[in-house]
């Protein structure tokens, strides 16, 4: 690729919205990564953007920020997300489907998708804190190792997301809360929407587990909502739990639902999403592995069902 190149490297079917990756697209992607790193900035600059809130006001975001914290498992396969080319194909397919508004990812994922031309007309959400690696002794130390506000503003990323795990028995939580508050303040100053995903968490042996009782989620919402110098640009990303109406009564902030790990029956999952999406203050879904690696491996069908729930 020449050094004065601009825009995405993919002129084939993915950039045309047909949901497949042209045969030579990954060759071009690797060449750009190797010889023309400036192509990443050019791809973001050429990207066709859209407002965060548009049309019916609902958002369906596909999540792909798991690999950066070493969480590669999906659907019973502990290494399902390890093949980056397979993951990108699934993401390009998902983003091509009607009703899919955008994608959530760490810089490496979003940069690849920008180079492939798959972000045109889509919301790009940058994941900020992936430092608490899955299974590590320092898993609760969710320091910021991904996007930051300045880099997202420079790349014209549309929104930020960060995890806020609150463990009252782990001193690392204090640093996480302080850093999160600073990020919320910086995002509000930059007028960058920021999605907080709060949990009350605890150690269970060497694992970190999240308390998904309504009381715990309500408490996490109350704590997260108060972080930062302004809540003007703060959104919440919350799990679907029993008594979800009580959870939504705890906040006036716009809320998106997260999809979970997809371990249950698909019909039950879709029914729970449908019910929660009907509650006041809920504006859509942010779902990753459940849809990208469905039990029957039919990504198109899984994504279309979820899009119908959001934009019905």
Residue pairs with C-beta under 8 A, 6 or more apart in sequence:
1 9
1 28
1 31
1 32
1 35
1 36
1 39
2 36
3 36
3 38
5 32
5 36
5 39
5 42
6 42
6 45
6 46
7 42
7 43
7 46
7 117
8 15
8 43
8 46
8 47
8 114
8 115
8 116
8 117
8 118
8 120
9 25
9 28
9 29
9 32
9 39
9 43
9 115
9 116
9 117
10 21
10 22
10 25
10 28
10 29
10 115
10 116
10 117
10 118
11 22
11 117
12 21
12 22
12 23
12 24
12 25
13 19
13 20
13 21
13 22
14 20
14 21
14 22
14 25
14 92
14 96
14 116
14 117
14 118
15 116
15 117
15 118
15 120
17 96
18 96
19 92
19 93
19 95
19 96
19 97
19 300
20 89
20 92
20 93
21 88
21 89
21 92
21 116
25 116
26 85
26 88
29 112
29 115
29 116
32 39
32 40
32 115
33 115
39 115
40 111
40 114
40 115
41 155
43 111
43 114
43 115
43 117
44 114
44 155
44 156
44 157
45 156
47 114
47 119
47 120
47 124
47 156
48 120
48 121
49 121
49 156
49 158
50 121
50 122
50 123
52 59
52 123
52 158
52 159
52 193
53 59
56 311
57 283
58 101
58 283
58 284
58 310
58 311
59 101
59 102
59 123
59 256
59 283
59 284
59 285
59 286
59 310
60 99
60 100
60 101
60 284
60 285
60 287
60 306
60 307
60 310
60 311
61 101
61 102
61 103
61 104
61 123
61 125
61 256
61 284
61 285
61 286
61 287
62 91
62 94
62 95
62 100
62 102
62 103
62 104
62 286
62 287
62 288
62 291
62 292
62 303
63 103
63 104
63 105
63 258
63 259
63 286
63 287
63 288
63 289
64 87
64 91
64 103
64 104
64 105
64 109
64 288
64 292
65 104
65 105
65 106
65 109
65 127
65 130
65 146
65 161
65 288
66 72
66 81
66 288
66 289
67 81
67 82
67 84
67 87
67 106
67 109
68 106
68 108
68 109
68 127
68 130
68 145
68 146
69 130
69 131
69 132
69 133
69 134
70 133
70 134
70 135
70 136
71 81
71 134
72 78
72 79
72 80
72 81
72 82
73 79
73 80
73 81
74 80
74 81
74 262
74 289
74 292
74 293
75 262
75 289
75 293
75 294
75 295
77 293
80 289
80 293
81 87
81 289
81 293
84 112
87 109
87 292
88 112
88 113
88 116
90 292
90 293
90 299
91 103
91 109
91 113
91 118
91 292
92 113
92 116
92 118
93 299
93 300
93 303
94 100
94 103
94 291
94 292
94 299
94 303
95 102
95 103
95 113
95 118
95 119
95 122
96 118
97 300
97 303
97 304
97 307
98 304
98 307
99 304
99 307
99 308
99 310
99 311
100 122
100 303
100 307
101 122
101 123
101 284
102 119
102 122
102 123
102 124
102 125
102 158
103 109
103 110
103 113
103 118
103 119
103 122
103 123
103 124
103 125
104 125
104 126
104 127
104 161
104 286
104 288
105 113
105 124
105 125
105 126
105 127
106 126
106 127
106 130
106 146
106 147
107 126
107 146
107 147
107 151
110 119
110 124
110 126
110 155
110 157
113 119
113 124
114 124
123 158
123 159
124 157
124 158
124 159
125 157
125 158
125 159
125 160
125 161
125 195
125 286
126 146
126 147
126 151
126 152
126 157
126 159
126 160
126 161
127 146
127 147
127 161
127 162
128 144
128 146
128 147
128 148
128 160
128 161
128 162
128 183
129 142
129 143
129 144
129 145
129 146
129 162
129 163
129 176
129 179
129 180
130 145
130 146
131 138
131 141
131 142
131 143
131 144
131 145
132 138
132 139
132 140
132 141
132 142
132 143
132 163
132 165
132 208
133 139
135 206
135 207
137 206
138 172
139 208
140 165
140 167
140 170
140 172
140 173
140 176
140 201
140 203
140 208
141 172
141 175
141 176
142 162
142 163
142 164
142 165
142 172
142 176
143 175
143 176
143 179
144 162
144 179
144 183
147 157
147 160
148 183
148 186
149 160
149 183
149 186
149 187
149 190
149 192
151 157
152 160
152 192
153 190
153 192
157 192
158 193
159 192
159 193
159 194
159 195
159 235
160 183
160 187
160 192
160 193
160 194
160 195
161 194
161 195
161 196
161 197
161 237
161 286
162 180
162 183
162 194
162 195
162 196
162 197
163 197
163 199
164 176
164 177
164 180
164 196
164 197
164 198
164 199
164 220
164 223
164 224
164 227
165 173
165 176
165 198
165 199
165 201
165 208
165 210
166 173
166 176
166 177
166 198
166 199
166 200
166 201
166 220
166 223
167 173
167 200
167 201
167 202
167 203
167 208
168 200
168 202
169 202
169 203
170 203
177 223
177 227
180 196
180 224
180 227
180 228
181 227
181 228
181 229
182 228
183 194
183 228
184 194
184 196
184 227
184 228
184 229
184 230
184 231
184 233
184 234
185 228
185 229
185 230
187 193
187 194
187 228
187 233
187 234
188 194
188 228
188 229
188 230
188 231
188 232
188 233
188 234
191 233
192 233
193 233
193 234
193 235
194 233
194 234
194 235
195 234
195 235
195 236
195 237
195 256
195 286
196 224
196 227
196 234
196 235
196 236
196 237
197 236
197 237
197 238
197 258
198 217
198 220
198 221
198 223
198 224
198 236
198 238
199 210
199 211
199 216
199 217
199 220
199 239
200 210
200 211
200 216
200 217
200 219
200 220
201 208
201 209
201 210
201 211
202 208
202 209
202 211
203 209
210 216
210 239
211 217
212 239
212 241
213 241
213 242
214 241
214 242
214 243
214 244
214 246
214 247
217 238
217 239
217 241
217 247
218 246
218 247
218 250
221 236
221 238
221 247
221 250
221 251
222 250
222 251
224 236
225 231
225 234
225 236
225 251
225 253
227 234
228 234
231 253
234 253
235 253
235 254
235 255
235 256
236 251
236 253
236 254
236 255
236 256
237 255
237 256
237 257
237 258
237 286
238 247
238 255
238 256
238 257
238 258
239 257
239 258
239 260
240 257
240 258
240 260
240 272
240 273
240 276
241 247
244 275
244 276
244 279
245 279
248 255
248 279
248 280
248 281
248 282
251 281
252 281
253 281
254 281
254 283
255 281
255 282
255 283
256 282
256 283
256 284
256 285
256 286
257 273
257 276
257 277
257 282
257 284
257 285
257 286
258 285
258 286
258 287
259 269
259 273
259 285
259 286
259 287
259 288
259 289
259 290
259 291
260 269
260 290
261 289
261 290
262 269
262 289
262 290
262 293
262 294
262 295
266 294
266 295
266 302
269 290
270 305
270 306
270 309
273 285
273 306
273 309
274 309
276 282
277 284
277 285
277 309
277 310
284 310
285 306
285 309
285 310
287 306
290 302
291 299
291 302
291 303
291 306
292 299
293 299
294 301
294 302
